[in-house]
Structure formats: structure tokens, C-alpha cells
Amino acid sequence: MAEPLHLVNPETCRGDGICVDVCPENVLEILDGKASTVESREEHCILCGQCVAVCPTEAIHMPTLPDDLGELTASGFGYEEYLDFLRRRRSVRVFKDRPVERDLIDKILTAAATAPMGMPPHSTEVVVLDSRDEHDFLLHELVKDYESMVRAFSNPVGRTMVRLASGAETYKVLKDYIVDLAEYANEAYHRDGTDRYMYRAPLLLLFHGNRWAMSYEENAHLVCHHAMLAALSLGLGTTIIGMIPPVVDRSKVLRERYGIPKDNRVLTSLIVGYPKYKYKKSIHRDLASVRMM
Ligand SMILES: Cc1cc2nc3c(=O)[nH]c(=O)nc-3n(C[C@H](O)[C@H](O)[C@H](O)COP(=O)(O)O)c2cc1C
């Protein structure tokens, strides 16, 4: 018989039902004053570990979870400090010529892994590119790919093909924004090697995920967002780069080079580095709309 997912210590379980309350899948119940698994629900356990995390007497153990569940301390900051921190984040596109140390990359990834996901475990995978050679190789591929897109847009047949292949919304974005940006970036590259895709950032993180996993796109964006804020907390600057993922996604050469599985889609990317300049002021922005009901 398979080992049960939840082991309850009857000595320490006081039957308070907190674990029952927090379980999103009703996998637990109180039987004879002690927490116990509802057999018919056990297969629905999503391994979120919330029952273990809330139990005041540490009476539940889940052997499938890692042993190093960290102790939480009281919240280290309040809303004002958090808002101030968030306001410090700007898209940084000018970097010092200084690599991002591996221990900082590890810290960023550790923080990124705290992001929520549609259903555990994480579907998001990361490719870390921190060598100049890899960046140069990718930059060359980006320029090549966007050159062929710009060429396609230069004639009606090409435009129709792009429209059919990419759908109306993507086509509009390409036509209204990307073609111009790409043309400008490519000119700069050919002129003197200027990198207007990754801005010569020393580190690029590429986020990809299995397209059959629940919410795999949102999952990757959340992981990227967590990584972005973690980098900020470490004194680094970042920018999300939307122009890279589609190119890597459709490139056989890059997919093979980065070991991206066939069923994975490349969803977002983040450049990271030490900002060359310090921002002294924040910017106020409102959401597109808020309706109180
Ligand atoms: C999904 C997404 C894609 C983006 N793609 C790019 C990009 O390809 N190149 C770039 O320079 N900035 C890119 N950005 C950064 C935005 O231009 C930037 O967030 C926006 O101008 C607001 O400025 P701020 O981040 O400094 O507040 C992207 C941001 C997001 C959220």
C-alpha cells in the first residue's frame, strides 16, 4: 500500500480543525477529535502543504514535501515600506559593465520559486544566460529573426502571411510597435554592434513552461515578476523583455541550444544587471480603470 500523504501525530494533534479549514481540496477532516485524511479525497491533494504550514502543534507531516520548511518570522515591513520598495522598480536599460554574481542569481531564483502557480508543482523552467558569448549568439539570432519579420512586413503578401500565422491581435502589435522597434534595433546593431534587445545586460533569464500544465503562461509571468522584485531587493536593475521569447520559441537552433523541451513554450524574459544610474524620483501611475461595485 502506498504511504499516506498526510501523517498525523495523535499525541500532538489537538483536533482544532485549522488544517481542515485551510485545505483547499477538503482532503482532511476531524475524526474522533483528531485530524485525519478523507480517503475518497486524498487523490485530490494538490501538495500545497498549507495544512503543515498552519498547524500550531506541528502535528501533520507530509513525507512528499521537502523537509526544510522554513520558519516564518513576523512580517518585516508594512505597506508604506513595501510601496516605497515597489516604486523603486523601474525598467533599467543601462548597466554597469559588471557581472551578476552566481550567489545573487541563486538568491533571485530562490525568491522566484516562492511565486504561486495554478497547481503545484511549478511548471516554470528557467534558462540562465550570463556569458557574453551566449548573449552575442542570441543577439545575432534576434537580429536575424526580426530582419525576416521586417522584410515580411514590407510587402502585402508577407503581411497577409504574418497576419494568418499570428492572429489579428498579435499582428496589430507587430504592425503598430514591433516592426519599427526591430528596424531601429537592427540598424543600430549593424552600425556598431549596439544591443537594443538586451541592452548589454550581463544576465538574461528566460522563462519557459510546459503548455499542458495548468496556467503555465501566468505561472511563468509570476515567477518572472518575483525574480524581478528579488533582483531589486539585491540592488540590481531589471527589464522584462517581450521581444525575446517569441524568437527563442520559434527557433530550432535556440531551443536545442537551451534544452527547451518540445512541449514547452518560451513565455517571458528578464534582463538583469547593476544599474549604471540611480533613480531619484518615482513615477505615479494609475491602473487603466477601477470600478468599485
Ligand atoms: C510584458 C512586458 C514586455 C516588455 N518588453 C520590453 C521590451 O521588449 N523591451 C524593453 O525595452 N522594455 C520592455 N518592457 C518594459 C516596459 O517598456 C516598461 O515596463 C514600461 O515602459 C514602464 O516603465 P517602468 O518599468 O520603468 O515603470 C516590457 C514590459 C512588460 C511588462
Ligand as a Chemical Component Dictionary entry (heavy atoms), coordinates in Angstrom:
data_LIG
# 
_chem_comp.id                   LIG 
_chem_comp.type                 NON-POLYMER 
_chem_comp.pdbx_formal_charge   0 
_chem_comp.three_letter_code    LIG 
# 
loop_
_chem_comp_atom.comp_id 
_chem_comp_atom.atom_id 
_chem_comp_atom.alt_atom_id 
_chem_comp_atom.type_symbol 
_chem_comp_atom.charge 
_chem_comp_atom.model_Cartn_x 
_chem_comp_atom.model_Cartn_y 
_chem_comp_atom.model_Cartn_z 
_chem_comp_atom.pdbx_ordinal 
LIG C1  C1  C 0 5.240  42.217 -20.858 1  
LIG C2  C2  C 0 6.297  43.279 -20.957 2  
LIG C3  C3  C 0 7.150  43.288 -22.051 3  
LIG C4  C4  C 0 8.140  44.259 -22.138 4  
LIG N1  N1  N 0 9.021  44.209 -23.193 5  
LIG C5  C5  C 0 10.011 45.121 -23.269 6  
LIG C6  C6  C 0 10.974 45.045 -24.337 7  
LIG O1  O1  O 0 10.944 44.148 -25.174 8  
LIG N2  N2  N 0 11.957 45.985 -24.376 9  
LIG C7  C7  C 0 12.037 46.979 -23.439 10 
LIG O2  O2  O 0 12.948 47.805 -23.530 11 
LIG N3  N3  N 0 11.144 47.063 -22.416 12 
LIG C8  C8  C 0 10.136 46.158 -22.310 13 
LIG N4  N4  N 0 9.251  46.202 -21.247 14 
LIG C9  C9  C 0 9.381  47.262 -20.233 15 
LIG C10 C10 C 0 8.324  48.345 -20.389 16 
LIG O3  O3  O 0 8.616  49.137 -21.505 17 
LIG C11 C11 C 0 8.253  49.167 -19.091 18 
LIG O4  O4  O 0 7.840  48.342 -18.043 19 
LIG C12 C12 C 0 7.294  50.342 -19.203 20 
LIG O5  O5  O 0 7.775  51.261 -20.129 21 
LIG C13 C13 C 0 7.086  51.035 -17.854 22 
LIG O6  O6  O 0 8.296  51.571 -17.366 23 
LIG P1  P1  P 0 8.911  51.123 -15.951 24 
LIG O7  O7  O 0 9.015  49.618 -15.953 25 
LIG O8  O8  O 0 10.238 51.808 -15.876 26 
LIG O9  O9  O 0 7.990  51.586 -14.874 27 
LIG C14 C14 C 0 8.255  45.255 -21.133 28 
LIG C15 C15 C 0 7.401  45.215 -20.033 29 
LIG C16 C16 C 0 6.449  44.236 -19.940 30 
LIG C17 C17 C 0 5.552  44.216 -18.724 31 
# 
loop_
_chem_comp_bond.comp_id 
_chem_comp_bond.atom_id_1 
_chem_comp_bond.atom_id_2 
_chem_comp_bond.value_order 
_chem_comp_bond.pdbx_ordinal 
LIG C1  C2  SING 1  
LIG C2  C3  SING 2  
LIG C2  C16 DOUB 3  
LIG C3  C4  DOUB 4  
LIG C4  N1  SING 5  
LIG C4  C14 SING 6  
LIG N1  C5  DOUB 7  
LIG C5  C6  SING 8  
LIG C5  C8  SING 9  
LIG C6  O1  DOUB 10 
LIG C6  N2  SING 11 
LIG N2  C7  SING 12 
LIG C7  O2  DOUB 13 
LIG C7  N3  SING 14 
LIG N3  C8  DOUB 15 
LIG C8  N4  SING 16 
LIG N4  C9  SING 17 
LIG N4  C14 SING 18 
LIG C9  C10 SING 19 
LIG C10 O3  SING 20 
LIG C10 C11 SING 21 
LIG C11 O4  SING 22 
LIG C11 C12 SING 23 
LIG C12 O5  SING 24 
LIG C12 C13 SING 25 
LIG C13 O6  SING 26 
LIG O6  P1  SING 27 
LIG P1  O7  DOUB 28 
LIG P1  O8  SING 29 
LIG P1  O9  SING 30 
LIG C14 C15 DOUB 31 
LIG C15 C16 SING 32 
LIG C16 C17 SING 33 
# 
